[in-house]
C-alpha cells in the first residue's frame, strides 16, 4: 500500500511551507494592529438592528469611523471592568440601564455633555449625568392567540403566579430585560412577596425556561407556550421577520401602573479611559439628536425614541399614552436587588 | 506501509503507560534544558486561566461565595452536569465501540464510505447539531434531548481511537477464543473489548471533558449545567467572582475524570497486540444480520449527520427575512480559517515539547506537567478569554489585546489538550533508538529532531493540527471577547442570526462551517486509520 503524504511532511518542503505560512501570518497579525486615525470603538450591547442603522448615518455625517463590537451587554460591562484603564472602548451602548449604572458605580464612565443630556427628559438619564437615555422599551404580555382569548389575560404581572398558568408560562430568567420587572415588583410588594412570586413563576414555567426574549417570542408564537413577558419590540421584530400571516400571537399591556408595566431605558455612555472623548461625545449627541431618534423610530428597532417630538412608526400605543409603573432609573439601579432575588429563587 | 516499518524497527513497542516502562539505564538521559524550559513555559501559559479563576474567586471572600455555592440549585446543577456527562459518555462508548467494530471487523457493505460518514459529525459544531434538532423538533429539550443531541455530536471521539485500535489489534486472539468454543458475543465481550479498553477510555475522557465545558448546545436546548450557570453569572450579573467559583467546581470535576481514567488505565491487563498485528484480519461474515446492521448505520448517520444537514438545507430554502443587517460570509469564512489554522499550528508546536518530555523523559514531574495541561479543556471559553484580558491588562498594559495574535493564542490554549493527545501518540510511536543512532553519528540535537523525529511524527502533527482546527472553527464565547473589533467568524455570525431567530440567515454559516470541518474530519479519519492502537489512547 502506498504511503500517502500530507503536503507538509518532508524535510525541505515542510520547512519552506512553514516559512511561507509564518511570514503570511506575521504580516496579517501586524496589519491588524493598525487603526484608523479618525475612529472610535463602540461596545454594543444593543440589538445590531438598531445600532447598525445609527452608526451608518453617523459615519456619513461626521466622517468618523465607528468600530462596532457586539456582545451581550453584561459581558461587555464585565469585559470593560476587566480592561480597566486600558479598555479599547470609547463608547458603550446598552439595552438596559443597569449595565450602565454598574459601570457608573465603579467610576468607569465620563460625564455626558450637558447639551446631550438636555435633549432627552431628565428622568430617562443617569441621575448622576454619566450616561444618556436613548430609547425606551416597555414590558408587555405576549400570548398565543390560538391558545388564549384577550378576556383570559391577566391584568397584573402578579397573576402569572397563579397555578392556572402551570406549564403554559414562558420565562427567560437570565434575560437582562426581565430584571427591571423583578425590581419593580420587589419595590411595590416587598422582597418576601417578590421572592414568593418568582418561585411561583419558576414552578409555572417548568420546562419553558428560555435563554432570551427572542426565544420566548418565537415559542409563544409557535404555541409551545401560551403566555410570556417580553419587551414590546420583540413582537414587532418577529412580525417583520416571519411576516404577519405567520403571527399567531399578540401583545397586551398590563393594567396602568402595574409593577409589570415598566419602561426601561436603553442608553449610552463615554468611557473615562477613552482617548477619543470628543469624538465619543459626538456619537452620544447624535444618538439623541432628531436624526438619530428618527432612525430609532423608523428602523427595525421598534423601540420608542425618547427625545421629545419624535413619534415611532410601529407600536400602536404612542409613548406619551403609556401608563407605566412610576419606578424611575435610580430605583432600577444596577439590578443587584433583582439578581439576588432571582438567585434566591434558584432561577439564576 | 511505513507505519509497519517503524514498528519493526522498534522491537519493544512503547508500552501504554510510560511509568510501566522497565528501567533502562540508556534511556535515563538528562532532560535537555531547552526542552524542559519550553515544556514548562507551555504548562505555565496553560495554567494562567486557573490562576485567574482562583484570583477572581477569592476576591469576593468566602462569605459571598458560600450562599451561592451551597444552595439547592448547585445540587441540581451538579446532578444535571454529572448525570448527563455519565449518560452521554456511556452512550458514546457503546455507540462508538459498536460502530467501530462493525466497520473494522465485519464485511459490512460500503465499509469505506461508512468509515468516513460516521466521523464527520465530530466536525459539526455542537450548537449547529442542536440548532438542527431544535428547529426540526421545537419541543425537544431537557435531559433526554440533551443526551440525544450530545451523543450524536461527540460519539466519534470514541469511534476514532477504537477503530484505530481494532484495525491494528491482533485478530488472532479472537480467532483462538472462537476456536476454543467461545460464542461470538462472549468473544466480543471478553477478548475484543479487552483489546480496545484503553482506546475506549481515552475517547471517554475527551467526551467527558468536552461535555463539562459545553455551552452553546445546552443554551439552545434549554438544559442547565454548571457551564451554562457560569455563563449566566457573567451574562446577567456582572458576577465574575461567582462565575469563577463555579468554574472551579468544573475544574474539580475534570480532575475527577482525569484521575478516574488514570486509575482504570493502570489496573488490569493490557493488550499485547500492537506491534505484532501486521496481517489484515479476516472480517466476520454478517450473514442474515446484515440488514439490521445496515439499518443501524443508516439510522446513526441519518440522525447525526442527516438531521443537522437537512435542517440547514431546509432553512436555506425556506428561511424568512431578517431584521439584522446582512453580513459577509466570505470575510467571516476567511477569518475563521485563518484564526483556526494559526491556532492549530501554534497548539501543535507547543504540544511537541510537552509530548517529548512526557514520553522520552517520563518522570513524576514531567507527568504532572503533562497532566496539568488537560485541565483547560473543561474550562468555559469565556473564562479563558477573560483570564487573558485580565493578565494582558494587569501586566502588559493591554498589549496585543483584541488582536488576531491574542485570539489565536486563546484558541491554542483552549484546545491544547487535543493537540497533545495526537502529538503524544505519534511521539510514543517513534523509536527513540533511531534518534540515538542519529546523535551517535554526530548530528546535533536540533538536527536529529528536525531530520529524524519530525518526519516520523508528522502524521501525528497533522492530526493535532486538524483536531485543534476543528474545535477552533466552532469556538464562540472566547471569540466574542477577544476577536479584533469589526471582524466576524462563521461562528459569531451564525450565533448573531440564530439567537435572533433568523434561521434562514444563520443556515448558510452553519453549512459552511460543516463543509470547512468536513475536510479535517476526513483527514483525521484517515490518520486514525493508519495509526497503531495503543499510542492513540495513551
HADDOCK unambig.tbl for C-alpha pairs under 7 A between the chains (distance, minus, plus):
assign (segid A and resid 1 and name CA) (segid B and resid 1 and name CA) 5.93 0.50 0.50
assign (segid A and resid 2 and name CA) (segid B and resid 1 and name CA) 6.61 0.50 0.50
assign (segid A and resid 3 and name CA) (segid B and resid 1 and name CA) 5.93 0.50 0.50
assign (segid A and resid 3 and name CA) (segid B and resid 2 and name CA) 6.69 0.50 0.50
assign (segid A and resid 9 and name CA) (segid B and resid 455 and name CA) 6.12 0.50 0.50
assign (segid A and resid 9 and name CA) (segid B and resid 458 and name CA) 5.90 0.50 0.50
assign (segid A and resid 10 and name CA) (segid B and resid 455 and name CA) 6.29 0.50 0.50
assign (segid A and resid 11 and name CA) (segid B and resid 451 and name CA) 6.44 0.50 0.50
assign (segid A and resid 29 and name CA) (segid B and resid 404 and name CA) 5.87 0.50 0.50
assign (segid A and resid 29 and name CA) (segid B and resid 405 and name CA) 6.13 0.50 0.50
assign (segid A and resid 32 and name CA) (segid B and resid 403 and name CA) 6.81 0.50 0.50
assign (segid A and resid 32 and name CA) (segid B and resid 404 and name CA) 6.96 0.50 0.50
assign (segid A and resid 33 and name CA) (segid B and resid 403 and name CA) 6.52 0.50 0.50
assign (segid A and resid 48 and name CA) (segid B and resid 324 and name CA) 6.38 0.50 0.50
assign (segid A and resid 49 and name CA) (segid B and resid 323 and name CA) 6.19 0.50 0.50
assign (segid A and resid 49 and name CA) (segid B and resid 324 and name CA) 4.90 0.50 0.50
assign (segid A and resid 49 and name CA) (segid B and resid 325 and name CA) 6.13 0.50 0.50
assign (segid A and resid 52 and name CA) (segid B and resid 325 and name CA) 6.87 0.50 0.50
assign (segid A and resid 67 and name CA) (segid B and resid 485 and name CA) 6.21 0.50 0.50
assign (segid A and resid 67 and name CA) (segid B and resid 486 and name CA) 5.75 0.50 0.50
assign (segid A and resid 68 and name CA) (segid B and resid 485 and name CA) 6.39 0.50 0.50
assign (segid A and resid 68 and name CA) (segid B and resid 486 and name CA) 5.74 0.50 0.50
assign (segid A and resid 69 and name CA) (segid B and resid 485 and name CA) 5.34 0.50 0.50
assign (segid A and resid 69 and name CA) (segid B and resid 486 and name CA) 6.10 0.50 0.50
assign (segid A and resid 71 and name CA) (segid B and resid 480 and name CA) 6.66 0.50 0.50
assign (segid A and resid 72 and name CA) (segid B and resid 235 and name CA) 6.74 0.50 0.50
assign (segid A and resid 74 and name CA) (segid B and resid 234 and name CA) 6.67 0.50 0.50
assign (segid A and resid 74 and name CA) (segid B and resid 235 and name CA) 5.04 0.50 0.50
assign (segid A and resid 74 and name CA) (segid B and resid 236 and name CA) 5.84 0.50 0.50
assign (segid A and resid 74 and name CA) (segid B and resid 237 and name CA) 6.91 0.50 0.50
assign (segid A and resid 74 and name CA) (segid B and resid 238 and name CA) 5.85 0.50 0.50
assign (segid A and resid 75 and name CA) (segid B and resid 234 and name CA) 6.04 0.50 0.50
assign (segid A and resid 75 and name CA) (segid B and resid 235 and name CA) 5.45 0.50 0.50
assign (segid A and resid 77 and name CA) (segid B and resid 238 and name CA) 6.95 0.50 0.50
assign (segid A and resid 78 and name CA) (segid B and resid 238 and name CA) 5.35 0.50 0.50
assign (segid A and resid 82 and name CA) (segid B and resid 389 and name CA) 6.60 0.50 0.50
assign (segid A and resid 82 and name CA) (segid B and resid 390 and name CA) 5.76 0.50 0.50
assign (segid A and resid 83 and name CA) (segid B and resid 389 and name CA) 6.49 0.50 0.50
assign (segid A and resid 83 and name CA) (segid B and resid 390 and name CA) 6.89 0.50 0.50
assign (segid A and resid 83 and name CA) (segid B and resid 393 and name CA) 5.69 0.50 0.50
assign (segid A and resid 86 and name CA) (segid B and resid 393 and name CA) 6.36 0.50 0.50
assign (segid A and resid 86 and name CA) (segid B and resid 397 and name CA) 6.31 0.50 0.50
assign (segid A and resid 86 and name CA) (segid B and resid 398 and name CA) 5.62 0.50 0.50
assign (segid A and resid 174 and name CA) (segid B and resid 232 and name CA) 6.33 0.50 0.50
assign (segid A and resid 174 and name CA) (segid B and resid 236 and name CA) 5.75 0.50 0.50
assign (segid A and resid 175 and name CA) (segid B and resid 236 and name CA) 6.87 0.50 0.50
assign (segid A and resid 176 and name CA) (segid B and resid 236 and name CA) 5.91 0.50 0.50
assign (segid A and resid 209 and name CA) (segid B and resid 222 and name CA) 6.78 0.50 0.50
assign (segid A and resid 210 and name CA) (segid B and resid 222 and name CA) 6.07 0.50 0.50
assign (segid A and resid 211 and name CA) (segid B and resid 219 and name CA) 6.62 0.50 0.50
assign (segid A and resid 214 and name CA) (segid B and resid 500 and name CA) 6.14 0.50 0.50
assign (segid A and resid 214 and name CA) (segid B and resid 501 and name CA) 6.81 0.50 0.50
assign (segid A and resid 237 and name CA) (segid B and resid 323 and name CA) 6.90 0.50 0.50
assign (segid A and resid 240 and name CA) (segid B and resid 323 and name CA) 6.92 0.50 0.50
assign (segid A and resid 241 and name CA) (segid B and resid 320 and name CA) 6.07 0.50 0.50
assign (segid A and resid 241 and name CA) (segid B and resid 321 and name CA) 5.07 0.50 0.50
assign (segid A and resid 241 and name CA) (segid B and resid 322 and name CA) 5.12 0.50 0.50
assign (segid A and resid 241 and name CA) (segid B and resid 323 and name CA) 6.25 0.50 0.50
assign (segid A and resid 242 and name CA) (segid B and resid 320 and name CA) 5.67 0.50 0.50
assign (segid A and resid 242 and name CA) (segid B and resid 321 and name CA) 6.90 0.50 0.50
assign (segid A and resid 300 and name CA) (segid B and resid 323 and name CA) 5.93 0.50 0.50
assign (segid A and resid 339 and name CA) (segid B and resid 237 and name CA) 6.55 0.50 0.50
assign (segid A and resid 346 and name CA) (segid B and resid 73 and name CA) 5.61 0.50 0.50
assign (segid A and resid 348 and name CA) (segid B and resid 232 and name CA) 6.83 0.50 0.50
